[in-house]
Every structure is written in structure tokens, then in C-alpha cells.
Amino acid sequence: MGLKLRVNPGIAALLTAVLLASTVARAEDVLPSWREGPARDAIIAFVGAVTKEGADSYVPPVERVATFDNDGTLWSEQPVYFQLLFALDRIRALAPQHPEWKDTEPFKSAISGDMEGLKAGGMDGLMKIVAASHTGVTADEFAAAARTWLGASRHPQTGKPYTEMVYQPMLELLDYLRANEFSVFIVSGGGIDFLRVFAEEVYGVAPEQVVGSTLEAHFELRDGIPVIVRDAKVSLIDDKAGKPVGIYRHIGRRPIFAAGNSDGDLQMLQYTTIPRSSADTRPRFGLIVRHTDAEREYAYDRQSAIGKLDQALDEAPRRGWLVVDMKKDWRTVYPGA
């Protein structure tokens, strides 16, 4: 004879209320620093679609690759790229050994502190500064120097450590994707070895999941100890058209989710979201962080020398990319704010 369980109607109602409250609480826990609205809803809807087993939109976990730019997407990039400030300190220290720099750009601007001159040089100028200031040392020596600088230096306007100039809503987005079995990669124009110093601690992104601009290197035995020595030759500028190349080389899978903030991310967004054929019906998501909040962070886009957002902003409506309005869509910007 089967056992019949009788539940008091009052208790049943209470249990139902608790379950409903729990469901609401879980929904509110998703991306809590994002304001309720179309941007947050679009992200949640996409993740729900690709993780729903049995649905036509389902994507197996192994193929859920998400790529994120760093500068201006995961942390601030104004008044100049943070890695450039690190490189400038090293250039000034090395300048006495290179008298020719005083008449050669971008080194002339670097030594004199001419930030407008440095901005005019763009990513190519930055890579020259990086190549000159980041080479001739071992990988371990470089990592130690970068770690020391990050620990001691502060943002010139906020006074925060640079590793606290990260965006809380984007940290939540990284965690949300990982909780739904996405593999999250950083794909940045910044130096790969600089990023690897802090990416795991700050973003939870392991060194092997960082793709960035890369210098050549070689192996040596120094006093019997194996070392990697950084060479003064660039093997990849991981910006603009270089980003899809970096993804191809390092990841080997085409992403289904990509986030950026500038025209430097345009090709990564195109590579991620444009179908390769009419048979390619897999859901794909492009996200652009638009800097609209001069009070809590910075406001800039089409005319900015750093993080210029122009062509990608025009293309976003046609491609269906989500443009996140920092001022409207984010409850807070920095952790603990």
C-alpha cells in the first residue's frame, strides 16, 4: 500500500511563497550592478538561449567562447592606456642610454611627457614604446617589474590603484558567463605579458586565456638556469584586424560572444557575429561599452584619441550589437563605489 502524504494547505501556500521568493531572488542576483532594462535583458536572453538543452539555439559548452577587450571594456583607459604609463616610466629610466630618442617620436613625447603627442601616435606609437621599454629582460624580470609598478602606482585623477579601476558590471558579466559554462578570454591590444601579470587575480582569467599584442622571445640558459628573453620585435599587434588573427592563433575557435568599446574592436565583433553562410544560424552576441558617464567615469566616443568609437557605433544597429550606455545601464561603475 502506497504512503499518502497530506500537506496542510497553509504550509503548502507557505512553501510556494518561499519557492517563488527564492526564484525572484535568484533573478535579481543576476548582474546586480546592471539596471533592469533592455541591455541586461538582452544578455540574459542570449545566455538562456544558448544554454537551453534541446532548443535549436543550444550551443555545447565546449563551443561557448566569449572574448573581451580590456582597455575601456574591462577597466578604464583614460587619460591614456595604463600600460603606456608603465612604459613611460621605463622609457624615462632608459633615456640616458639612448640619446637619439630626444629627437625621435614617439620617444620624444614620452620623455617630455607630451601626452597629446603620444595620443597622436596611436597604437603603432604605443607598440614602439612598448617594444623599447619591455625588451632585453627575461620574462620573469618583466613580470616582476610590472607587478611592482601596479602595486605602487595610482591613477592620476582618481588616486585608485589601476587594478581597482575595473568595471564592476563587467566583472559580474564575466562571472555570469563562466557560471553558464562559457570559456572567457581577454583579447586586447595591450601587451599579453603585462595583462597576464594581473588578469587572473583581477578578472579570474588564467594566463593561458589572455590574448594580446606579443613580442618575439627566445630561450637561453643563463648560468645553467632556463629563461625566456624578450626580443625587440613585434610578432602580433592584437588590435583591429589583428584581433581575429590573435583569436585564430591562440584560441582556435570562433567566439559566439564578443565585447569591446572602440573601433579597435570592430573586426573582432564582425568575426564573432557575422554568419559565414546562410546555414550558419548559431546565436551570436556583440556588445559595445559606450562611455557616456562623465560624472562617474568619462564621456567620449567619436572624437577621442584614446578608445575612439565611431565606425563600430555606426555599424552596431545594422549588426544587432548591443550598445551599453554606461550612464543609463550601470548602477555602479567601480567595485565598492
N, C-alpha and C positions, 0 to 999 in steps of 0.2 A: 504494500500500500504506500503510495507516494505521500510525502510530507507536504502539507499545505501551509504556506507562510502567510499569516494575516498581519498587515501593517496598519496601524492606527492612521486614519485619514489625516489627522493633524500632523503626525510625524512625516507622512508621505509628502504633504504640502511643504513641510519644512525642508526635507531633503531636496525637493525640486527647487525650492528657492535658493538653497545653498549651491546646488549644481549650476543654476543659472547665474548666480553671482560669481561663481568661480570662472564660468565661461567669459563673462564680461570683464573680469579682472585680467584674464589671460589676454583678451583682445586689447585691453588698454596697455598691457605690458609690452606690446609690440611697438618698437620705435617710439618710446615715450617722449623723446625730445623733438619729435616731429608733430606739428599741429595737425589735427584732424582736417582732412580735405583731399582734393584730387591727387596731389603728389604722393602722399602717404598711401592712399587707397590704391593708386596705380602700382606701386611697389608690391604691396601685399597681394594684390590680384595676380600679378605676374608670378610671384613665388608660389602662390596657391595653384596656379595653372600647371606649372612645370613639375610640381611635386605630387599631383593627384594621380595615383596609380590607376591605370585603366582608361584614362582620358586620352584623347588624341593629342593633347598638348603636353603629355607627360614626357619628361626628359630624364634618363637614367642618371643617378648621382655622379657616376664617373665622368659624365659629359657636362655637368653643371659647372662651367668655368666662368668666373667673374673677374674682370680686370679693372683696376682703379689707378688713375693718375694720382700723383702725390701732391705736388705743389699746387695750391689753390683748390684741390679737391679733398684731400685728407687733412692738410694743415695749411696755414696762411702762407702767402708768398709775397706779401708787401712789407716794406717798401722795395725790397729786392729778394731774389731767391736766397733762402737761408744758407744753402751750400756755397753760394757766391761769397757771403760774408765770411764763412770759414776759409775759403780760398784766398780772399783778400788779405786776411791776417797772415797767411803763409807767404803770399807774394811779397808783402812788405818786409817780412823777415828775410827773404831770399834776395831782395833787390840789390844789396851791396855786391852780390856775386854776379849780377847781370846789369852792367851799366847801360847796355843797349836798350833796356826796357824803358828808360826815361823818355825815349823819342818814338816808341812803337806802341800802337794800340793793339789790344786793349790794356796793355800793361801800364801805359802812361796814365790812363784814367784810374787804374787800380791803385797805383802808388800815390796819386794825388787825392784820391777819394772822390773823384768826379763820377757820381752815380749816374748822372744823365748820359755821360759818355759811355758808361758801361751798359746802360739800358739800350743805347743805340746799336750796340754790337750784337744784340740778340743772343740766341742760343749758340751760334757759331763762336761769338766772342767769349761766352761763358766757357765753352769747351776748351778754348785756348788757355784761359786762366786755369781751368781745372787740370789740363794736361801739364802745364808748367809747375803747378803748385802741389800736385798729387803724385809725382813720379820720382823715381830714383830711390825709393824706400821700399821696404818689404811690406807685404800685405798686413802683417801684424803690427808693424810700426805705424802704418797709416791708420788702421783701426783704432789704435791706442790714442793717436793724436786727435782723431775725430771725436772719440768718446770723451776725452778731456775737455775739448772745446765745447761740446754740447753740455757738459756738466757745469762749466764755468760761465758761459756766455748768456746774455739776456737780450730779448727783443728790444730794439731801440725806443719803441713807443710804449709798449705795454709793461715792460720790465719782467715779463714772464720768461722762464726757460723756454727755449724753442720747442722742446718736446711737450710743452703744455699749450702750445698754440695749435693744437689739433682740434678738429671739429667733433663735438660730442654726438651730433646726429649721424655723422658718418661712421664713428666708432660703433654705434648701435646697428647701423646697416651692415657693417662687416660681420658682427656677431649674429645678426639675424640670418644672413645668407649661410654662414657656417653652420648654424643650428638646423638649417634645411639642406645640409649636405652639399653645399657649394664649395668648390676649391677656389680660394680667394688669392689673387695675385696683385702685386703692385707693378704697374708698367709706367715708368716715369722717365722724363728727360733728365732727371738728376742722376748723379753717379751711382752705379749699382753698389759699390763698396761703401759709400757714405750711407746709403739707405740701410744696408744690411747691419750697420752698427746699432741701429735703434728700432728697426721695423718690428722685430719680434716682441720686444718689451712694450712698445707703444701701441702697435696695431694688432699684435698677435699673428703677424705674418712672418713665417720662418724665412731664413736667408735664401733657401732654395726656391722660394716663391716670390722673389724680387727680381724684376727685370728692369734694367736701367742702362744709361749710357756707360760704355765699357772701354777701358784702356787695355792695350795689349800687355802681356806679362810673360815672364819666363821663370823657369825653375833653376835654382842654384843650390849647391852645398856650401855653406859658409861655416868654416871651422867644424865641418862634419855635421852641421845642422841643416836640414832641408828647409828652404824658404822659397816663397814666391816673391819676385821682384816686379814692381810696377814700371812699365815702359812708357815713354813719351810718344805713344802712337795711339790714336783713337781707332778702335775696331767697330764701334757702333755708336751713333748718336740716336738714342732712343726717343726721338721726338718727331712729330708729324708723320711722314711716310715711314720713318724708321720704327715706329711703334708696332705696326703689323709684322714687320720683319723680326723684331725682337720677340713678339709672341710666337711666331712660327719657329724661331730658333730655340727658344727656351722652354716653351710650354708644349708645343706640338699639337694643340687642339684649338680650334676656333672658339672664342668665348660666346656665351649666349647673353652675357650681361657686361656692359662696359660703362664706366663713369669717368667723366672728365670735367673740365671747366673752361677750356680755351681752344683756340684754333689749332694748337699743338696736339689736341686730342681728336681732331676731326677724322683723320684716317683710321684711327682705332675704332671710333664709333661706326664709321662706314663698314669696316672689315667685320665688325661684330653683327651689325643689324641688317645689311643689305643681302637679300637672298641670292644664292649662287645660281639658282634656276627656279623655274616655276614649280618644280617638285619640292623645293626647299620650303616647307611650311612650318618649320620649328619656331616656336615663340622666341623672340629676341628682344632685348631691352637696352635702350640707350638713355643715359642720364647726364645732364649738364648742370653743374652747380653754378648759378649766376650770382655774382657778388653785388647785392643791392642794399646792403646794410652798413651805411657809413657810421652809424652810431655804435654798433656792437662789433663791427669788423671794418670792412672797407667797401666802397661802392665804385665799381669800374667794369668796363667791358670793351666796347668797340675802339676806344682811343688809347687804351692802356699799352704802354711798352712792356709791361710785365703781365702775363696772363691775358693777352688780348683775345676777346671773344667777339667775333664779327661774322665770319663766314659760317662757322658752325651754328651760330644763333639763327642765321637766316635759313639754314638747311633743316633745323630741328623740326619745324611744323610739317614739312614735306616727308620727313623720315619717321615721324611719330615719336621723336625723342622727348623725354620728359625734361623740361627746364625747371629746375628747382629754384624758386625765388627765396634766397636766404632770409630776407626780412619777413616774408609772409609765411613761409613753410616751416621755419625752425623756431621752436620755443626758446631755445638757448643756442649759443654758438660754441663756447669753450667749456670743457669739463669744470664743474664746480661754480659756474657763473651764476 
